[in-house]
């Protein structure tokens, strides 16, 4: 499983809160046990590691090993970083090696986070190793990406590809999985960042797991509600109370959910799993999962991103 958990640091929140503790426990108790390996983004430990501890301790009780990206002296580039990169790997398989790459450049508030790549080498059995990478790249703060954002992401993705090659160059037959929130929207008419990374990865026999199984890109973000008459944003459809005032007043017709058009409210495809199956690996399945709780909560699904569920036979 890969999932952007939307567990932002303390003091970063929508009005009314984001129920981070409740959602963290749901991820820990309901989602993690379903999978052998989980990679998470936006699972921050800066200012408070309470939510990350919920995930890590819950997983460790079930026998998982854990590794997360750190904020420390290894940044290796200029700039003050106030937050860690929010990356976490949980694995039922032993982790024999870990490493971190920190991106050299960033824009907007992303400059304050130690964004990068987290790597873990997993021992599947005595004859099989899997190389796992997860990342969270530069975000865009407009629905249509700005040129500066695109260029930063392309630089970061070049670093990522070089890091993957460096860590795996001596393991020609081993499977490799790269996951994350790449913040590049392939539902737009063009996505130069995706073209950039995929052309580089394809040379090394990687495939996009969702494209491989579905033949198209699928949306991975939640949509937004907005008021039809004014175009006013009523908030993400993640939280039920974002548009509660209009809904409770019986004006449901005033609310529209935009899912397909190229507006700010349209859903996006931002999360990806790239796989090199290796000598004997087979991609059995790959799906986008929204993880809607069975019992009604104020949140409709566990995060503002969907997860990607990869089934891989080695």
KOLZAMI-789283 format. One line per field, with one value per residue: residue number from 1; x, y, z of N, C-alpha, C in turn; residue in three letters. Coordinates in steps of 0.05 Angstrom, whole numbers. Example, Ala and Ser with C-alpha at 12.3 -4.5 7.8 and 13.67 -1.06 7.14 Angstrom:
2
n c(1_2)
n_u c(264_257)
n_v c(-114_-45)
n_w c(156_142)
ca_u c(246_273)
ca_v c(-90_-21)
ca_w c(156_143)
c_u c(264_258)
c_v c(-66_1)
c_w c(156_157)
res c(ALA_SER)
END
This chain:
314
n c(1_2_3_4_5_6_7_8_9_10_11_12_13_14_15_16_17_18_19_20_21_22_23_24_25_26_27_28_29_30_31_32_33_34_35_36_37_38_39_40_41_42_43_44_45_46_47_48_49_50_51_52_53_54_55_56_57_58_59_60_61_62_63_64_65_66_67_68_69_70_71_72_73_74_75_76_77_78_79_80_81_82_83_84_85_86_87_88_89_90_91_92_93_94_95_96_97_98_99_100_101_102_103_104_105_106_107_108_109_110_111_112_113_114_115_116_117_118_119_120_121_122_123_124_125_126_127_128_129_130_131_132_133_134_135_136_137_138_139_140_141_142_143_144_145_146_147_148_149_150_151_152_153_154_155_156_157_158_159_160_161_162_163_164_165_166_167_168_169_170_171_172_173_174_175_176_177_178_179_180_181_182_183_184_185_186_187_188_189_190_191_192_193_194_195_196_197_198_199_200_201_202_203_204_205_206_207_208_209_210_211_212_213_214_215_216_217_218_219_220_221_222_223_224_225_226_227_228_229_230_231_232_233_234_235_236_237_238_239_240_241_242_243_244_245_246_247_248_249_250_251_252_253_254_255_256_257_258_259_260_261_262_263_264_265_266_267_268_269_270_271_272_273_274_275_276_277_278_279_280_281_282_283_284_285_286_287_288_289_290_291_292_293_294_295_296_297_298_299_300_301_302_303_304_305_306_307_308_309_310_311_312_313_314)
n_u c(17_10_2_-17_-23_-46_-34_-20_29_24_-15_-22_-77_-146_-201_-236_-210_-176_-183_-139_-116_-156_-160_-108_-107_-145_-119_-76_-102_-140_-122_-65_-57_-76_-37_28_70_76_78_81_62_63_64_80_132_150_150_110_109_66_24_53_77_32_22_71_81_35_41_89_73_47_88_115_170_199_215_232_235_282_294_351_423_440_422_451_448_435_392_339_305_244_210_205_207_161_157_146_160_132_142_130_170_239_282_339_373_376_366_370_351_356_321_347_324_267_201_157_119_139_193_207_204_238_240_244_272_258_290_288_315_287_284_257_258_307_328_311_308_278_275_256_227_203_170_157_142_153_98_41_5_-37_-91_-76_-12_44_98_147_139_136_188_219_200_216_272_277_257_296_338_316_313_368_385_357_381_433_428_412_444_477_444_416_374_337_272_243_209_177_145_95_71_72_56_46_2_-30_-78_-86_-82_-29_31_90_127_115_124_178_201_181_200_254_253_231_271_298_266_220_151_89_47_-10_-25_-8_-45_-95_-96_-100_-94_-115_-157_-132_-139_-184_-246_-272_-323_-367_-403_-454_-478_-444_-393_-362_-316_-332_-303_-261_-288_-275_-286_-346_-370_-353_-385_-430_-467_-496_-518_-548_-587_-621_-606_-583_-580_-551_-500_-446_-407_-346_-316_-291_-277_-230_-220_-207_-230_-230_-216_-152_-95_-45_-14_30_55_113_142_194_191_231_271_238_190_120_68_10_-37_-63_-92_-133_-151_-202_-214_-261_-293_-330_-365_-401_-366_-341_-307_-304_-271_-207_-165_-144_-124_-128_-108_-58_-61_-19_-7_40_75_131)
n_v c(-24_45_110_177_204_250_272_323_370_393_452_462_462_453_498_478_431_368_317_283_246_207_189_171_127_96_83_55_11_-10_-9_-19_-74_-103_-107_-127_-92_-23_43_109_178_247_238_264_280_325_377_348_280_247_225_196_160_131_101_74_46_16_-17_-43_-75_-114_-139_-113_-79_-13_49_117_182_230_293_326_333_314_338_366_409_479_522_531_481_467_425_354_305_274_219_149_80_17_-51_-121_-154_-166_-109_-94_-54_17_83_153_205_274_326_378_426_471_501_554_539_489_492_492_442_379_350_290_226_162_102_31_-33_-95_-160_-211_-267_-320_-320_-276_-206_-142_-77_-16_47_110_173_244_296_365_407_435_495_512_491_482_468_511_538_542_507_458_454_450_401_367_370_347_296_278_273_232_188_181_167_119_87_86_59_9_-12_-56_-98_-128_-164_-159_-142_-76_-24_38_87_138_206_244_292_308_318_275_276_323_359_357_331_345_330_278_253_261_231_180_166_161_120_78_61_27_-16_-7_-3_34_18_23_41_-3_-43_-20_11_65_130_139_178_203_238_270_302_370_408_458_520_527_574_617_599_593_562_507_474_414_351_314_323_321_366_410_433_437_475_493_445_427_466_452_462_428_427_470_455_429_376_374_333_320_362_413_447_482_449_398_328_297_261_242_207_151_86_58_3_-45_-108_-147_-207_-253_-232_-215_-171_-175_-146_-79_-25_34_57_81_78_82_91_40_53_113_173_239_248_228_193_163_198_257_239_181_113_69_3_-49_-112_-160_-214_-251)
n_w c(0_-16_9_17_77_98_148_175_204_274_285_232_197_176_189_246_252_235_251_263_299_304_251_243_278_253_205_226_252_217_163_157_175_131_93_69_64_74_49_69_61_83_138_189_237_261_310_337_347_352_319_282_316_331_285_278_327_331_286_298_340_313_288_248_216_219_186_181_149_169_203_202_210_162_116_76_41_28_67_113_148_173_180_179_125_123_109_113_122_130_144_138_125_139_145_114_99_98_71_55_12_3_-27_-67_-80_-72_-70_-47_11_14_16_68_86_94_43_4_-12_13_26_29_37_29_56_27_25_34_-16_-43_-53_-44_-69_-44_-52_-31_-40_-36_-73_-96_-86_-122_-118_-145_-187_-241_-257_-244_-283_-255_-212_-240_-263_-216_-196_-238_-232_-181_-192_-226_-190_-159_-195_-206_-155_-146_-186_-166_-117_-133_-173_-171_-169_-212_-224_-185_-158_-160_-128_-134_-100_-84_-70_-122_-140_-192_-243_-281_-306_-330_-394_-411_-381_-365_-326_-312_-362_-363_-319_-330_-380_-368_-330_-358_-391_-358_-352_-321_-304_-302_-252_-247_-298_-326_-310_-317_-362_-365_-332_-266_-222_-160_-119_-72_-90_-94_-61_-87_-90_-135_-155_-145_-150_-106_-64_-23_6_15_-4_32_87_122_146_118_80_109_127_82_65_109_109_71_19_-19_-75_-86_-81_-116_-140_-170_-216_-264_-299_-320_-273_-212_-176_-196_-195_-186_-213_-175_-148_-151_-171_-190_-221_-227_-243_-238_-246_-237_-221_-218_-234_-203_-192_-189_-157_-146_-83_-40_14_52_114_150_192_202_198_211_170_102_75_90_79_42_-3_-45_-35_-65_-82_-89_-116_-116_-142_-124)
ca_u c(0_22_-19_-12_-41_-58_-30_-2_40_7_-20_-29_-103_-169_-218_-251_-192_-174_-186_-114_-112_-176_-153_-83_-114_-159_-99_-61_-117_-156_-109_-38_-57_-84_-15_55_87_62_93_63_71_50_62_102_140_160_134_98_109_44_10_71_80_8_26_95_77_14_53_109_59_40_112_127_193_192_236_220_254_289_303_376_447_447_408_471_443_429_365_329_283_229_194_216_195_136_157_147_158_127_147_130_195_263_294_368_388_359_381_353_360_342_320_364_309_239_188_134_122_154_221_211_204_261_228_264_265_265_296_291_320_272_292_232_266_336_337_297_309_262_285_232_232_179_177_136_155_143_69_31_-16_-58_-99_-58_15_60_123_168_134_143_217_229_193_234_298_274_254_322_352_304_321_396_387_348_402_457_423_405_460_490_422_403_351_319_249_244_183_179_118_94_55_90_45_45_-25_-31_-105_-84_-76_-1_45_118_142_110_139_207_209_174_219_279_249_225_297_307_245_199_124_70_30_-38_-28_-4_-68_-120_-93_-105_-89_-139_-155_-124_-145_-213_-255_-281_-350_-368_-430_-458_-486_-422_-367_-348_-308_-343_-284_-257_-309_-265_-299_-375_-379_-342_-408_-453_-487_-514_-531_-568_-608_-637_-598_-564_-577_-531_-473_-438_-380_-333_-298_-278_-268_-204_-223_-192_-243_-228_-198_-125_-79_-20_1_39_73_129_152_210_185_254_274_216_167_95_48_-16_-59_-58_-118_-136_-170_-209_-215_-284_-298_-356_-382_-402_-348_-342_-291_-316_-251_-187_-146_-152_-114_-133_-84_-54_-57_-3_-4_64_85_160)
ca_v c(0_71_128_202_201_276_277_347_376_409_480_463_448_468_506_455_408_347_291_269_223_186_178_156_101_80_73_35_-12_-21_-11_-31_-103_-115_-106_-136_-69_3_68_132_205_265_227_281_278_351_390_326_254_232_210_177_139_114_83_58_28_-4_-36_-59_-95_-135_-151_-98_-61_14_68_142_203_246_320_327_346_301_351_368_431_503_527_522_462_466_400_330_300_260_193_126_53_-5_-76_-147_-167_-153_-87_-99_-29_41_107_177_227_299_342_402_451_471_526_560_528_464_497_489_413_364_331_274_198_143_76_7_-59_-115_-188_-226_-294_-323_-317_-253_-180_-122_-50_0_75_126_201_265_318_392_410_459_507_519_466_479_472_534_529_539_481_436_453_439_372_353_368_328_270_270_264_207_167_176_153_91_73_83_39_-17_-18_-82_-118_-127_-181_-155_-124_-49_-10_66_97_164_228_258_319_313_311_263_280_348_353_349_329_342_317_249_244_263_209_154_160_153_94_58_50_6_-37_0_3_47_-5_29_41_-31_-59_-7_24_94_141_141_200_193_258_275_326_392_418_487_531_531_602_637_586_594_535_499_456_387_333_295_327_326_392_433_446_429_497_492_419_426_485_441_473_409_433_491_444_412_364_374_310_314_385_424_469_478_428_372_308_296_237_253_186_131_64_48_-24_-63_-133_-164_-231_-271_-218_-211_-153_-189_-127_-53_-11_57_51_106_72_94_76_28_69_141_192_266_246_208_173_167_219_272_222_152_96_50_-24_-65_-141_-168_-241_-253)
ca_w c(0_-13_16_30_100_106_176_174_231_291_278_204_197_167_212_256_256_214_264_256_317_297_225_246_290_233_187_240_260_195_137_157_177_106_74_78_63_71_47_75_58_101_165_199_264_270_331_353_331_364_299_270_336_330_263_282_350_323_267_312_356_294_277_226_221_211_182_172_142_193_200_217_198_136_94_55_23_42_73_139_145_198_182_165_99_126_96_131_111_148_129_152_118_151_130_117_93_93_63_50_-6_7_-51_-65_-85_-66_-72_-30_38_12_22_97_93_84_24_-8_-18_33_14_46_24_44_52_24_34_31_-44_-56_-41_-57_-64_-41_-50_-30_-42_-37_-87_-96_-92_-136_-102_-164_-201_-263_-246_-254_-295_-234_-198_-259_-265_-191_-195_-257_-219_-159_-204_-236_-167_-151_-214_-201_-129_-151_-201_-148_-96_-145_-197_-169_-165_-238_-227_-163_-162_-149_-127_-127_-93_-71_-79_-140_-145_-221_-249_-308_-317_-346_-422_-413_-356_-372_-305_-315_-385_-356_-303_-342_-402_-355_-316_-378_-401_-339_-351_-302_-314_-284_-245_-253_-327_-335_-305_-325_-388_-363_-306_-249_-202_-134_-99_-69_-104_-77_-64_-90_-93_-164_-163_-141_-154_-81_-54_3_19_5_2_52_113_118_155_102_67_125_130_59_64_130_104_50_-7_-32_-103_-89_-79_-138_-138_-196_-217_-290_-315_-312_-255_-186_-160_-209_-183_-199_-210_-164_-134_-171_-164_-213_-214_-243_-229_-235_-262_-233_-209_-234_-223_-204_-193_-178_-157_-129_-61_-26_43_65_138_151_209_193_211_198_145_84_71_110_72_18_-26_-45_-35_-87_-72_-108_-111_-131_-136_-128)
c_u c(17_-1_-8_-33_-55_-57_-10_7_19_7_-26_-55_-124_-184_-236_-235_-194_-176_-162_-110_-131_-168_-127_-89_-128_-139_-84_-76_-131_-141_-83_-40_-64_-60_11_74_70_83_74_77_54_44_85_107_149_140_120_99_87_31_28_76_56_12_49_91_56_25_73_97_51_64_125_152_186_217_223_242_258_296_328_399_454_434_427_466_434_399_356_305_269_214_209_200_169_134_161_144_153_129_145_156_218_274_324_385_369_377_361_367_343_343_334_348_280_228_165_139_137_183_227_211_228_250_251_254_275_268_298_296_306_281_266_236_296_346_326_299_291_272_261_240_204_187_152_149_141_113_64_7_-37_-66_-81_-30_29_86_145_164_143_173_229_224_211_262_298_272_280_339_342_314_351_400_378_369_426_452_419_423_474_469_405_377_330_295_253_217_188_150_119_73_74_81_46_18_-27_-60_-107_-77_-47_11_74_135_139_126_169_215_204_192_246_276_245_250_307_285_224_173_109_49_0_-43_-26_-30_-94_-119_-98_-97_-115_-136_-149_-129_-175_-221_-264_-310_-349_-397_-434_-462_-463_-395_-350_-341_-320_-325_-282_-281_-300_-281_-328_-383_-368_-365_-433_-475_-507_-530_-554_-591_-626_-630_-578_-560_-557_-503_-468_-410_-369_-313_-282_-266_-242_-207_-207_-204_-241_-210_-173_-113_-51_-2_6_55_86_143_171_207_209_253_249_190_144_77_21_-39_-49_-84_-116_-157_-176_-212_-236_-291_-327_-375_-379_-384_-353_-326_-302_-297_-227_-167_-157_-139_-125_-106_-81_-46_-43_-1_18_72_115_169)
c_v c(25_91_154_204_227_279_299_354_392_438_483_447_466_478_483_430_387_319_272_244_200_173_162_128_84_67_50_9_-26_-26_-26_-62_-117_-119_-116_-112_-44_25_91_158_223_252_240_275_304_364_370_301_236_214_189_154_120_93_63_37_7_-25_-54_-81_-119_-148_-137_-84_-34_31_94_162_221_275_323_339_335_315_357_390_455_506_516_504_460_440_378_325_283_232_171_100_34_-31_-100_-161_-152_-131_-89_-74_-7_64_129_195_251_316_369_428_448_499_529_548_501_467_492_460_399_342_315_246_181_115_55_-17_-81_-143_-204_-255_-297_-319_-292_-228_-161_-95_-30_29_89_156_219_290_345_394_435_469_520_493_461_487_496_523_524_513_458_433_442_409_357_350_347_299_260_259_236_184_160_160_124_75_67_60_11_-26_-46_-105_-118_-143_-176_-137_-97_-37_19_77_126_183_246_286_327_302_301_264_307_340_346_348_324_327_286_238_242_238_182_147_150_125_72_45_27_-14_-32_3_19_26_-1_29_12_-48_-47_7_53_103_145_164_188_214_260_300_347_399_448_495_539_560_621_625_585_566_530_480_429_370_312_298_335_354_416_448_442_450_496_467_418_445_476_450_454_416_455_481_426_401_361_351_307_338_396_449_463_454_400_353_306_268_245_230_163_109_55_23_-35_-90_-151_-189_-249_-258_-215_-191_-166_-169_-101_-37_14_52_76_102_88_78_64_43_99_158_219_266_223_186_181_189_234_260_194_138_80_23_-40_-93_-151_-196_-242_-282)
c_w c(0_-9_28_52_108_136_179_202_248_281_248_201_184_192_221_260_234_226_259_273_309_270_226_258_270_214_200_245_237_169_138_158_150_87_86_81_59_68_51_70_77_128_181_229_276_289_349_335_340_343_286_290_336_308_269_305_344_305_280_329_339_280_254_235_209_206_171_166_165_184_216_201_171_112_71_35_40_47_100_135_172_202_169_140_100_115_117_116_133_133_147_147_132_133_135_112_89_84_56_30_0_-18_-47_-68_-78_-68_-52_-2_38_18_51_105_80_66_11_-14_5_20_35_29_41_36_51_33_29_3_-58_-40_-57_-49_-65_-37_-48_-29_-41_-49_-84_-103_-109_-121_-120_-178_-225_-254_-260_-264_-275_-219_-215_-260_-239_-189_-214_-245_-197_-170_-216_-213_-158_-169_-210_-175_-132_-165_-183_-129_-108_-167_-195_-165_-191_-240_-205_-170_-148_-150_-118_-123_-85_-82_-95_-147_-175_-231_-278_-320_-332_-375_-427_-385_-361_-351_-307_-339_-379_-341_-316_-364_-391_-343_-336_-389_-383_-333_-329_-317_-293_-278_-252_-283_-338_-332_-315_-352_-389_-335_-291_-229_-175_-112_-95_-84_-83_-82_-70_-96_-122_-171_-162_-148_-129_-71_-27_17_6_13_23_78_108_126_140_88_83_126_106_59_85_125_81_22_-20_-61_-108_-89_-103_-133_-166_-197_-243_-304_-304_-296_-230_-171_-172_-193_-199_-195_-201_-153_-154_-158_-190_-204_-235_-230_-224_-251_-261_-223_-229_-220_-225_-207_-182_-180_-139_-108_-45_4_58_90_138_169_201_210_199_172_128_77_87_104_48_-7_-23_-43_-60_-75_-94_-99_-129_-123_-143_-127)
res c(UNK_UNK_UNK_UNK_UNK_UNK_UNK_UNK_UNK_UNK_UNK_UNK_UNK_UNK_UNK_UNK_UNK_UNK_UNK_UNK_UNK_UNK_UNK_UNK_UNK_UNK_UNK_UNK_UNK_UNK_UNK_UNK_UNK_UNK_UNK_UNK_UNK_UNK_UNK_UNK_UNK_UNK_UNK_UNK_UNK_UNK_UNK_UNK_UNK_UNK_UNK_UNK_UNK_UNK_UNK_UNK_UNK_UNK_UNK_UNK_UNK_UNK_UNK_UNK_UNK_UNK_UNK_UNK_UNK_UNK_UNK_UNK_UNK_UNK_UNK_UNK_UNK_UNK_UNK_UNK_UNK_UNK_UNK_UNK_UNK_UNK_UNK_UNK_UNK_UNK_UNK_UNK_UNK_UNK_UNK_UNK_UNK_UNK_UNK_UNK_UNK_UNK_UNK_UNK_UNK_UNK_UNK_UNK_UNK_UNK_UNK_UNK_UNK_UNK_UNK_UNK_UNK_UNK_UNK_UNK_UNK_UNK_UNK_UNK_UNK_UNK_UNK_UNK_UNK_UNK_UNK_UNK_UNK_UNK_UNK_UNK_UNK_UNK_UNK_UNK_UNK_UNK_UNK_UNK_UNK_UNK_UNK_UNK_UNK_UNK_UNK_UNK_UNK_UNK_UNK_UNK_UNK_UNK_UNK_UNK_UNK_UNK_UNK_UNK_UNK_UNK_UNK_UNK_UNK_UNK_UNK_UNK_UNK_UNK_UNK_UNK_UNK_UNK_UNK_UNK_UNK_UNK_UNK_UNK_UNK_UNK_UNK_UNK_UNK_UNK_UNK_UNK_UNK_UNK_UNK_UNK_UNK_UNK_UNK_UNK_UNK_UNK_UNK_UNK_UNK_UNK_UNK_UNK_UNK_UNK_UNK_UNK_UNK_UNK_UNK_UNK_UNK_UNK_UNK_UNK_UNK_UNK_UNK_UNK_UNK_UNK_UNK_UNK_UNK_UNK_UNK_UNK_UNK_UNK_UNK_UNK_UNK_UNK_UNK_UNK_UNK_UNK_UNK_UNK_UNK_UNK_UNK_UNK_UNK_UNK_UNK_UNK_UNK_UNK_UNK_UNK_UNK_UNK_UNK_UNK_UNK_UNK_UNK_UNK_UNK_UNK_UNK_UNK_UNK_UNK_UNK_UNK_UNK_UNK_UNK_UNK_UNK_UNK_UNK_UNK_UNK_UNK_UNK_UNK_UNK_UNK_UNK_UNK_UNK_UNK_UNK_UNK_UNK_UNK_UNK_UNK_UNK_UNK_UNK_UNK_UNK_UNK_UNK_UNK_UNK_UNK_UNK_UNK_UNK_UNK_UNK_UNK_UNK_UNK)
END
